[in-house]
Amino acid sequence: MKRRTSRRQFLLAAGSAAAGIGLASVVQVKPARATPAEMQEAIRKVVGPARVTTGKVKLDLPPLVENGNTVPLAVSVASPMIAADHVRAIHVFTEKNPLPEVVSFRLGPRAGRASVATRIRLADTQTVVAVCELSDGSFWSGSADVVVTLAACLEEP
Amino acid sequence: MASALINVPARAGRGEIIEVKTLISHPMETGFRRSQLGALIPRDIIRLFVCTYNGTEVFRAELHPAIAANPFIVFSTVATESGTIAFRWTGDNGFSVAESAAITVG
């Protein structure tokens, strides 16, 4: 007897093919995400061969964020800000935003106080890291964990 | 046209540390979002913010797409002499806005 494709077999085959196409397109439109390793790489790019010590940098971020599209961020560094000893730059990085870099501030002794603030976007619950460069060439870092309930970057315009 | 808001004290004592707040209207399009048709919306952000005090650069910020729309930047500087504090924002698609504020030190 000649074997014919039954309706059940046909539907199964068609269904799995459609699922395969759907899966492929999901993979394709998935937004780019940085990883903690990429953040370390980005930090390395800024710092170079120098060693980064934890301390001196204080990150002020709300621990629980309802809307990741605007998150208030304040960074301050314990420094006298005099010509002999001041903060040269403050860099902010994130683990899971599409790009690990967030902002780089360049200061000098004319700043008077090593304290800056801005508003950032956060794509996910993650750790935010700030790295500061002192005038003696040393690097210090501080971090803050943030829980984000509504992520930035995902909504339709 | 973008509009900028600046908050600088009009007068300050010599050597006093003053806080400067700046806000500029800009969408800060990240370049990662898609339109409803699935096309990627091109990036359009402010890349650089520079503050000069009587011609000397005192502060600079390099911005990335992770800065929220309408960038708000707060920093401080030492009031050394009377004069003008100038601000400039530059970015993608030829974006460039300059603003300044006068300060009296005495």
Interface residues (C-beta under 8 A of the other chain):
Chain A: V29 P31 A32 N69 T70 V71 A74 T94 N97 P98 L99 E101 V102 V103 S104 F105 R106 L107 G108 R110 A111 G112 R113 S115 V116 A117 T118 R119 I120 R121 L122 A152 C153 E155 E156 P157
Chain B: I17 I18 T30 F32 R33 R34 S35 Q36 G38 I41 Y53 T56 V58 F59 R60 A61 E62 L63 H64 P65 A66 I67 A68 A69 P71 F72 I73 V74 F75 S76 T77 V78 T80
